[in-house]
């Protein structure tokens, strides 16, 4: 908190207590004000800015203001008339005057009191210590309907002097080349909108730099910003900075503070904007996420368009089986009519998809399968046929709920050939309807929401976006909001921004096309991507490609390189769905790279971005660096790797990670073709992931030697289990040659481990040695090197009690809290080394009977009614009770406690126990937690039927609900 307060103090005028020397010089022609760092020269006649000189270089980036106007106003009435500061003078009826009291120059513009149409304005130009000054403006309008306020009005630049410019045009941002300004320049966009997400620009000339931005950290004043041709002088362009206004005649208006900085590098300018706008103190992703942080940053974003999927809610769940646990499933097009239809009414769903109950079941089952869900909503725009609009309460009209233009008509726009309007969030009916929509979706189990267009629609009303933020202010714990594109004030409330300049490119087959995707807007060869958003907001926002544009999903190395260079989280359409990739390897690419690489970038602010020779860039985060090779024909050597043409290299500062699209590694070439590799090193292991590319030798540096321990090379399948036995080591010098094959033993390889640590070969019921597992079950882990001084187990991130560990087996209990899941992941740590994550398949109950020889077959471990051991020598008599012990019965009421001994009063098993002896139904007099034994072990008292078969090995089966114990278990009956 202290650091945040300090940043605010610095942002309010430099280091607290800093001193500077102000000079004021009032001549016949000019007003000159200096603070020792910059000098501001204004026209004495009306206050227009003539120059802003950076005293260290003696240069000014601007050539004055177009028309010698400090400010200008545009009115709707009287034929869209324009009024500028040049209409005022020290002697005319429209009177201009000024006063100076360091550090503020106060400019007064008083309209002719005798005129019917008049405007009075008060401007304060504050020049504190440092290389910047602020402009504040208040005006009183007695003219007509005010549309725009230009402040500062049209700063002029020489085309030939401009060398560079950065704009927040399209996420993550755009760098304009010097050549762009030598041609026709006509780019100006509304803020906030999908085309312009911050009220900011930075421009560098061969004289000095200038950056202009508005101080409005959590409130939005709509603006229009850009660069245009100066039709009065073709050697010049001018910068537009207009605020939209909706002040009627007789009203007053106060404009946000505009800050102008001189002489900053782009990095200095961005850092200043972060502090000055309060972005440096906005809640971080970690603060928004709380305990959900690791899940948020490790989760890829997969789009499920229900119309494209072509399945009902009942059928759609089968598609989830192809997704690894932890992914976020974005459910789109559940509305009647599909996407961009009935947007204001996400429920009920379309009839062909199923009922609300079936949608709830789909979400519930998906969560049990280890997935996360994000609901698509678009309550910002709605078509005219939505049921809500067709059934408005009595007395309400469309004009009463829609945003109106200056003529009082609803503002409309067409999407996908459908005409719709923009509901006004400042009107109570709209707020109530949206809160109800969110509540209804939460009741179906959704915790995450993508609110389309909130961050991209520019509605020129002072309170429009602020009212949306108020509607969304009541955010339950554990839920999150994402939005299309994004804008600075949303940083305080939203988590994910989904937008990119990539959809501007007609094709994205090569990396250079991705780098220059904004050429589709600005002209060929005029732009490159610049990660302005990540440099500003990376600690507070997670970035994704556009949620509905297939062109920008992670289906190619070009998009993956772009995402790595910008820290954009991976999103995709799963294979098999419309617009999904043909190569199913991309599922593994997205899952593995998000979890192992991109999670290290997510929720962290990029600290530097630099251009390197040979069409390369360097992106830096705390502890991580990404080199991108945008050259699509030549490789790039960097450190121990060779980056493939159009590929990238991500490395950690501590050497624990090397990943990317590579053509050579550790000085050895890979086979021909595109290779995506991840190599992680720890004291225990060097692990190789190779999710894309043909089979290839890869030379790995082994982990540091561990005296007395043997190094092993293993292939691990995609579920986390060892394939076959250890692979013989092939040493070449200090490196180990790994033949990275995509499949081994008929199984697809997930990773290769060069390790001193343990490996898993199976996770099974500790009694039956079969799958699946159940909550509370005593399970057995089989593998290599499971022994260790300290042994820990986790299932679904929860600690699992470890009962014992030998060289090849560990017994542990599945946490009872896993009753909400059908699939999760388990991990064992022995001797400080982890097995890595293995997939666990869970069912409510899966009973296994303990057997006498602990093989899961043959004579059951059972007692007769007289407490003698049931054996062929001591059989149970028909009509008497035999006592069995099992595990896998499932949850209890009240819930049993993991790892504790079961004591009186005994919990009640939720799954009813029944039995069959020799195929004959048998009565169970008691079936529940075994008193005196560890939770998870059940005692089953079976009354042997009078008509049961007899003999030394009569089959016995117990059932928990509908789940039966293993075959081949017997008891002796006489």
N, C-alpha and C positions, 0 to 999 in steps of 0.2 A: 504494500500500500504506500509506503514511504517513497519508493521509486516512482510510482505513478504520480504522486503529488509533485515530486521533483520535476518530472517531465512536463507537467502542466505549467509549473512556474517558468521553466525554460521556454516553453512555447509561448508564454505571454510576454516575451520581450527580452530574451537572453538570460544569462545567468543572473540570479538575484543580486541586486546591488551594483550591477555593471554601470559604468559611467561613460558618457560620450559628450563631445563638444558640439552643440548645435550652433549653426550660423544662419542668419536670416538676412537676405539682401533684397530690398524693394527698390527696383529701378523703374524708369519710365516705361520700359517695354516688358519687363519680366519680373516674376517672383522667384527667387532662388532660396532654397532651403537645403541645408546639409547637416548630416550628423557625424561627419568625419569618415564615413564609409561610402555613402552614396550622396549624390546631389540631385535634387529634383528641381527642374526648371518648368514653370508654368507661365502662360500668357497672362500679363497683368490685366488685359482687357476683359477676359472672361474665365480664366482659370484652366484653359486647355493645357494638357501636358505637352511640352515641346521636347524634353529629353529627360532620361533617367540615367545618370552617369555613375558608373562603377569607378570610384576614385582610384582604386589600385591599378586599373588599366587605363583610366582616362577615356573610356568609351561608353557609349549608350547603345543598347540593342535596338531602340526604336528611332524612327524618324518623325516623331510627333504623332498627332491624332488626325485621322481623316476628317476634313472639314473644320479643323480646330475646335472640336467639341469634346469637352470633358465627359458629358453625359448627353443622352438623348431620350426622348419619349415618343412612342407611337400610339396613336389613338384610333379607335374604331369609328367613332362619330366624326362628322364633318369631313367625310371622304378619306378616312385613314390619314389624318394629318400628322405631321411630324413636328416636334418642338425640341430644340436643342439648346445647350447652354450658351451658344453664340448669339441667341436672341436677347441676352441680358448684357448690360453695360453699366459702367459707373455713373452715367449721366442720363440714360434713357428711362422710359416709364417702367420697363422691366429692369429692375435695379440689381446690379452685382456689387458685392462688397466682401471684404475679407479681414480677418484678424489673425495675429500670430501670437501664440503663447506656447513655448516649447513644452512638449514636442508636437503640438497640434496646430495645423493651419485650418482655420474654420472659414468656409466659403458660404456666403449667403446669396440666394437667388430669389428675389421677391417679385412676384408677378404684379403687373399693373393693377392697382386696386380698383381702377375705373373700368377695367375690361370685363366683359361678360365671361370670356374664357381665359383663365389664368392658372398658372401653376407656381407654387413657391417651393423651394428646395433648400435644405441645409446639408452641406457636405462637410465632413471632417476628414482631413488627410493627416494621419498620425505617423510621425517618423521617429520611432524609438531608436535605441542603440541597435546596430546591426545593419544587415544589407537588405532591409525590406521596409515597406511602408504599407499602411492600411487605408482603405477608403470606406467611409460609412456615409449612407445617404438616407435622409428622411424627406418625404415630399407630401405636399397637400395639393390634391387634385380638384380643381374647379373648371375642368375643361370638358370632360366626357368620359366614355368608357376607355380606360387605359389598358393597352395590350402588352406593351414591352417597355422595359427600362434598360437602356444601354449604358453600362457602367463597368469599367472604363470604356468609353466609346471608341472602337475601331483604332487600336494601336497599329501603326504603320511600320512595315519592315521592307528593306531592299531585298528583292529576290536573290540577287547574286551573292548577298552576304550570308544567307542562311545555310548552315551546314548540317543541321540535324533538328529533329523535333520528335517529342514523345506525346502521344495522345492516349487517353483512356477510351479508345474507339474499339469496341468489340473486346471481349475477354480473351486473353489477359491484358492486351494492350498492343499498340502499334508504334513502330519507329518509322518516321517518314524520312526518306533520303533527300539530300540536297537537290537532286534532279527533279523531285516532285514539285518544288517551288519555282522551277524554271518554266513550267508549263502552265496550262490553265488550272487554277486552284479554286475549286468550288466545293468545299466540304465543310458543312456546318450541321450539327445534329442537336436534337433536344436532349437535355439531361433532366431527369433520369430516363433512359430508354435502353433497349438492347444494343443500340449503336454507340451510346455514350454513357458510361457508368460512373463517371466522377466529374465534378465541376472543376477541371484542372487542365492546364497544358504547360509544357516546358519547351522552349525553343532556344537553340544555340546558333549564334551567328559568329562570323570571324571577328566580331567586336567583343561581345560578351553574351551571357545567357540571360533569359528572363523566364520566370514561372509565375503563373496567375492562377489563383484558386480562391474558393469561398470558404469562410469559416462557418460551417453549419454542421457540427458533428452529428447531432441526432435529429435534426429537422431538415426538411427538404424545401428549398425554393427552386422551382423549375427554371431552367435556363436554356440558352442556346449558345453553343460554343463551336468555334471552328475557324478556318482560314479561307479567305475569299480574295478574288482578283480585285485590284483597285482600278476601276474603270476610268479614273481620272489621270492615272499615271501607270502605264503598263510595266514600268520597271519595279513596281511595288505590289505587295499584298498587304492585307490587313487582317487582324485577329478580331473575331466577333466574340463579344461576351454580353449577352442580353438576358435579363431576368424577365420571365413572364409575369404579368401583373393582372389582377382582376379588381383593381380599385375603381369604383364608380365615381362619378362627379360628386364632389363634396366629401370624399373620403381621404384619409391620410394613409401613408404606407411607409414602412421602414424596411430597407433592403439589408440583406446580410452583409457582413464585413467582407470586403474583397482584399486579399493580401497579394502584393506584388513583390517578388524577390528578384534580386539582380546578382549575377555572378556565381550562382550555385552550379556545381556539377549536377548531373541527373541524380546521382546517389544522394547528394546533400539536399536537393530539392525534395526528393521522396521522403527522406528522414524528417525534414521540416514539416511536410504535409501531414505525416503520421502524428507528429506531436501537436502541431497547431490545430488539427481537426479532432483531436482527442482519440484518434484511432489507436495510438499506443497504449491507451488505458481501457480500450474496449475489452469485454470478456473474451478470454481465449477459448479455443476449442476444448482444451482440457477442463476449463472451468464450466463450460456448457455441458460437457459430456459426463463429468463426474466418474462414476464407476463404469460407465459405458465406453470410455475413451478407447481402450484397446480394440473393442469390437467395431467402433466407428471407423477407425483409421485402417483396420485390416480388412474391411469388408468391400469387395467389388460391388458395383451397382449394375444389376442385370435387369433389362427391360422385358416385361412380359405384357405385350399388347394382346388383350383377350380376343379382339377381333381377328388379328393375324394368327393367333394360336389356333383358332378354329375349334376350340373345345369348350365344353361347359365347365362350370366350377367343379362338378363331380369328377370330370375327366382330367382337368388340368393338373391335379396333384401329382399325377404320374410323371409329369415333366420335371418336377422338383427332384426326382431321384437322380437326375443327371448333374445336379449342382452340388458342389462340396458344401459342407456346413459353414455358416458364417456369412454367406452372401446376402446382400440386400436385394429383394425382389420388388421391382417397381411395377405395380399393377396399374395398367392403363386401359382405357376404353371399356369400362364396365357400363357406361351410360346407354340408355336406349338410343339407338342410331349410331353409336360409336363415337370416335374422337371428334371434338368440336361440335357436339350436339348435346343439348340439354345440360350445358356445363354447370348450371346453377343447381342442378338436381342430381348429385352423384348416386343417390338412392331413390327408389329401388333400382336394382340393376336391370339390364336388358333381359327380356323374358327368355331368349334363347340361351342365355348363360346360366340361369338358375335363380333361385330365391335368395333373399337376404340370409336366411339360415344356412344355405349351402355356401354362400360367400364366407360367412363366419367360420364354417367348418374348414373351408380351404385355408384360411389364415391360421386357424388353430393348429391344423395338421402340419402346415408349413413351419410354424414355430417349433413344434415337436420334432420336426426334421432338422432343426438346427439353423433354420433360415430366419432372416429378418424381413419385414415388409414395410414398404413405403407406398402410401396411397396418393394417386394423382388427383389434384383438384384444380379447377380453374373457375374461381368465383369472381375474377376480375372482369371477364368478358363472358357474355352468354348470348346464345341465339334467341330469337324472338319467340320460338315455339316451346321453350322450356315450360314445364307444367306450372312452376311458380309464377311466371309472368302471365300465363293464361288464366290463373286463378288468384289474382291479387285480391286482398281484402277489400271490402266495400269502401268506396271513396278514394282508393289509391289508384293512380294512373301511372303509366310508364314514366312520365315527366317527374313524378314524385320520388322515384327511386334511382333514376339514371343520372349520370353526369351530363350537365347541359352545356351547350355552347353559349357564346355571348348573345345569341338570339333567343335563348330559352328552349332550344330543341335538343333532344337527346343526341349525344355524340355517338355515332355508329361507325363500325368498321367491318369489313368482310374478311373472313378466314375460310380457306378451303371452299370458296364459293357460297358461304353461308353468311348472311347478314346478322349482326348482333350489336348489342349496346354494352356500355360500361356502367355497371351499378356503382352508385356513389357511396363509398364506405362511411362517409360522414352523416348519412341518413340512417335513422334508427332501425328501420325495417331491414336495410341491407346488413347492418351489423348483427342484428338478431338472427337473420337467416344464415349468415356465415358461421356464427358460433354454433348454431344448431347442426349445420353440416359437419363441422369438426367433431362435435359431440357424438353424432350418429356413427361416424367412421371409427371413433375411438371405442365405441361400444362393440364394434365388430372385431376389435383386437389390434387395430392399427395404432402404432405409436409414432410413426414417422410420416411426414406429409410433404409432398412437393407441390407448392402453391404456384402454379404456372402464372407467368406474366406479372406477378407482384413486383419483381425486380426488373421488368423490361418495358412496361407500358408507360409512356410519357403523357400524363394528363396535366395540362397547364393550370393546375389549381394549387394554391398555397398549402392547403391542408390535406390534399388527396392521399399521399403516401403516409402522412402522419396518422390519418384516421385508420388506414390499414394496420399500422403498427399497434394502435390502440386495441383493435379487434383481436389481434394475435397476442396481446400482452399477457393473457392468462394462459400460461403454458404449463401443463401438468409435468411433474417430475418424471424424467425418463422419456419424454417425447421430444421430437425435434422438428424444425421447419427447414426445408430447402426451398429454393425458388429458381425460376428460369432467369438466367443471367444474374443480375445483382447490382446493387448500388450502395454507396458508402453507408448511409444511415441504417441499412438492414444489417450491418455488421454486428450491432448490439443484440439482435434478436434471432437472426438466422444462422444456420450451421453450414449448409451446402449451397454453392452457387453453380448452376448448371448452364454453361454457355461457352461459346468459343468462336473464334474467327474461322475455324476449320470449315464449317459449312459454306463459307464464301468461296472455297476452292471447288472448281468443277470436278477435279479428280485428286485423289490423295494416294497415288501409287508410289511416289518417291518423297523423301524427306524434304527436299528443297521446295516441293509444292506445298508442304505443310508450313514450312518457315515463311513462305511468301503467300500464304492463303489470302491475306487481305488485299493482294493485288487485284482480286476480283472487284474490290470496291474502289481502290485508289489508282489503278492502272498498272500495267505490267512493269516489273522492275522498280517500283517506287516504294515498296515497303518491306519490312521484315517484322516478324513477331517480336514483341518486347514484353517480358513478364511483369508489367507494372503492378498488376493486382497482387501477385505473390509477394512482391517487395513491400507492398503497402499492408496487406491484409492476411498474409499467410498464417499468422499465429491465431487468427480469430475465425477463419473460414476454411472449409474444405472445398476444393475446386473439382469439378467434373465437366466432361464434355456435355453438349446439349442433350437433354434427356430423351428427345424424340427424333433426333437426326441421325440416321444410320451411317451417314458419311463420316461422322466423327467418332464412331465407336472403335474400340480397340480390336480391329480386324487386320491390321497391317503393321509392319515394322515402322513405317513412316509415322503413323499415329502414336505408336509406343514411344518413339524417339521424341516427338513433340511433347508428350505427356511427361516423360522423364525430365526434359529440359525445363519444364514449367512447374513440375510438382503437381500435375493434374491427376487425380485419382482415376482408376481404371473403371470404365463402364462399357458394357457390351450387350449384344443380343445373343443369348445362348445358341449354339449350333442346333439346327433342326427347326428353328423358328424362322418365319419370313424375315428377310434381310440379315439373317445370321450368317456366320462364316461357313464356308464349305468344309474347311479343315477343322475337325473337332479339337485339334491340339490347342486352339486358342482358348478353350476353357481352362486348360492347365496353365497357359501363359498368363491369363488374367488373374487366376486364383493365386498362382505362385508369386508372380511379380508384385501384386498388391500386398500380399502378406509379408514377403521377405524384403522388398525393396521400397515400394512406394509408401508403406506405412512409416518408414523412417523419415519421409519428407512431409507427410500429412500433418496438419496442425502446427507446423513450424514456419516461421517467416524466412523466405529467401533473403540472404544478407548481401549478395552481390551477383551481378550478371555482366559478363564481359564477352566481347567479341574477340576471337582469336584468328590468327592467319589461317588460310586454306579453308574458308567457309566453315569455321567451327565456333562454338560458343562454350562458355564455362559458367555453370550455375552453381552457386554455393549456398548451403544451409549449415547450421551448426552441426558439425560432425560429418557432413556429407558434401561431396562434389559430384556434379554430373557434367561430362563432356559430351557434346552432341556434334556429330559429323554430318553437316547438312549437304556435303558434297555426295551426290548419288552415284559417282563413278570412281572415286578414289578412296582408298582406306586411309586411316589416320592412326599413327602410332602414338600411344600415350601410356606412360608408365610401363607396366608389364603386359599390356594388352594392345592389340591392334583392333581399332574400331572399324567395323565393316562399313562400306559406302552406305550413307544414309542411316547409320546406326548410332549407338551411344555407349557410354561407359559410365557407370555409377560406382563410386568408391567411397568407403568410409575413412575418416581420418585415422582411426585406430587400426586399420588394416583388416577388420573383421569381415568386410564385404567387398566383393568385386562382382559386378553384374552388367549385362548389356547385350547388345547385338554386335558380336565380335567375329573376326576372321582368324585371329591368332591369340593364344594365351600362354603366358609364361615362356615366351620365346619360341613356341611351337605352333605351326600352322594347323588350323582345323581343316576338315575336309571341305570341298566346294559346297556352296549353298549358304542360306541364311541360318545362322546359329544364335539362339538366345540362351545365354548361360547365366547362372547365379552360382557363385562360390562363396560360402561362408566359412570362416575359420574361428575356432574357439580353442581353449586349452585341451578340450576333449576330442575335437573332430574337425576335419575339413569335409564339408558337404557340398556336393555338386548337384544342381538342378539343371536339366537340359530339356525344357518343355517343347522346344521347336528346333528342328534341324535334323539332317541325316546323321546316321551313326558316325562317330568321330573319336579319335584318340584325344584325350584331354590330360595334360600333365599338371598334377596337383602338388602343392607344397604340403607335406604332412604336418599335423600338429606337433608341437614340441614334444620331445621324447619324455616318456614317463618310466623311470627305472622300475624294472620288475613287471611291467605290463606290456602285453603284446599288441601291436597295431594290426587292425583287421580292415579289409575292404569288403563292403557289402552292397548289394543292390536291394533297394527298398521299393515296394510297390506303391501305387497311388493311395492305398488305404493305410500306409505306414508300417507294413509288415515285411520282414526279410524274405527275399526270394531265394530259395535254395540255401546252400551253405556259403561260408566265406569264400571270396574270390582270391586266388593266389596273387600275391603282391608282385608287381613288375617294376623294380627300381631302375631308374636311369639317372645316375648321379644322385642328387639330393631330392629329385622329383619322383613321384609315383605315376606311372602311366595307367590311366583308366580308359578302357575301351567303352565309351559311353554309348551303349546300344539302347534303342528305344524300347525294345522288349527283351525279356529273358525268361526262359522257362515257361513261355506262353503267356506271361503277364507283362503288362505295360509298366515300365520302370518310372517311378516318381522321382527318385533321387539316388545318388551314390554316396556312401559314407565311408570315409577313411578315418577310422576312429579307434580310440581306446575304450569307448563307452559301450553301453548295452544296446541290444536290438530286440525287437519283438517279432515272434513268429505266429503267435495266436493269443487271443483273449477269449476265454471260454468260461462256462459254468464250472465251478470248482468241484462239483459233485459228478456231473454228467460229462464234462469236457466237451460240451457242444455249445454252439451259438443258437439263438441270440442271448443277450444278457437282460437283466431286469433290475429295477431299482431295489437297493438293499441286498442284492445277491452277493454271496461270497463267490468271487471270480478267481480264475487262475490266469496268470500271464506267463506264457512260455517264450523263451528266447535265449539269447546268449549274454553272458556276463551280467546277469541280473543281481548277483550278490554285491554287497558293498557295506561299508561301515555305517552309512546312513542311507536309508531307502525311503523315498517319497513317491506318492502316486497322486495324480489329479485326473478327475473325470469331469468334463464340461467346465474346467477351471476350478472345480471344487476339490478340496482335499479328500482323498479316499484312504481309509484306514488300511495299513499294511500289516498283515498277520505274521507272515514269515517270508523269507527270501532265501533261495538256494542258488546254485550256479545257473540253473536253467529254468527255474520256476519261482514265481512270487504269488502269494495268495493275498487278495485285497478285497475290500467291499465296495460295491457300487453305491455312491451316496443315494439315500432315499429321496433327496430333492430332485433327482433326475427323472422322477415320474412324469414330468412335463415334456419329455423329449423322446423321440423315436430314433434319433441319431445324434451322436455327439463325438467328442474326441478325448482320448486318454493319453497320458504321458507318464513315464516313470523316470525317476532320477536316482541313480545309484553312484556312489563315490563322487558326487558332484557332476556327473555326466548324464545327459538326458537321452532317452530313446527317440525323442521327437514325437510328434502327434500321430496317433493311430485312430482310425475310425471305429467307433463303438456303435453297434446296432442294438437298440433297446426296444423291449416290449413290456406291457404292464406286468406280465408274469411269465415265467419260464422255469417251472420246477425241475430240479434235478435231485435224484435220490443218492445219498452217500452209500457207497458199497464197501464191503468188508476189506477188499484188497486195494481200495482207492483207485480202481481203474475205470469206474463208471459202468462196469458190467459185472454180471454174476451175482453172487450172494449179497443181499442188502445188509448194511450195518443196522441190525434190528434186534429188539428185545422182545421176548415172549412176555406173557402176562405175569409170569412169576419172576421176572427180571433176569431170566437166563438169556444168554445170547442165542438168537435163532440160527441154527445150523442144521445140517442134515442129521446130525446126531441128536439134536434137540429141536424138533419141529413144533410149530404152533398147532394147536388142535382147532379144527373147524368150530366156529361159534365163539372162539376166544379172540382176544385182542393182540395184535402185533404192533409194536411201536417202531416207526421209521423216523429218520431225520433227513431233511431235504433243505435246499436253498433255492431261492428264485420265486417265492410265493408273491412278492411284491409289497406294496405299501400297506401301512396299518393305520388304525385310528385308536388312540391318538398316534401321531407319527413317531416311529421308533427313532432313536438317536444313533447315528453312525458310530460304530466302534465300541458301544457300551454293552454291558451284560444285561440281558432281559430279566427283569424282576417283577414281582407282584406290585400292583395289579397288572395283569398281562394285557398288552395292546390287542386289539381285535384285527385280524387279517381282513382286508377288504375283498380279497379274492376267495370265494368259497371253495373248500377242499372236498373232493370226492375221490373215489378209488375203484379199481377193478383188480380182482384176484383171479388169475387164470381166465380172464375175459368176463368174469361174473361181477356185476355191480356189487360194491361192498359199502357198508356204512362207515362213515368217519365220525367217531365220537368226539374227537378233538383234532383240529387242524389249525395251528397258529404258531406264533413265536415260541421258541423252546425256552422254558424257564432255566436260568442258570447258565445259558450259553450266549455267545455274542449275537447281537442283533443281526438279523438276516438269515439265521438258521431257524427252520421250522420243525416242529414236532407233529407227526401225523399218527394218530391212534386209529388203526383200521381193524374193524371187527370182521374176521374172516367168515365169509358166507358158509352156511351149512352145506350148500351144493357146490362149493368150490372144488376144483381138482386137487388131488393130493400128490405128494411126491417130494423129492429133495430139492427141486428147482422149479417151482411154480411161478410163472411171470406175474409181476405186480406193477401196476401203473397208478400214479396219483395225478390228479388234475387240479390246477388252480384256475378256477373259471373254466375256460375252454382250452387251456394250454396243458398238454400232457407231458409227463416226465419221459425220460429216455427209455427206449426199448432195451431188452436184454437184462433187466434187473429181476432177481428172483428171491423167493423165500421158501423155506421148507414147511410143508403143510402135511398134517396127518389126520 
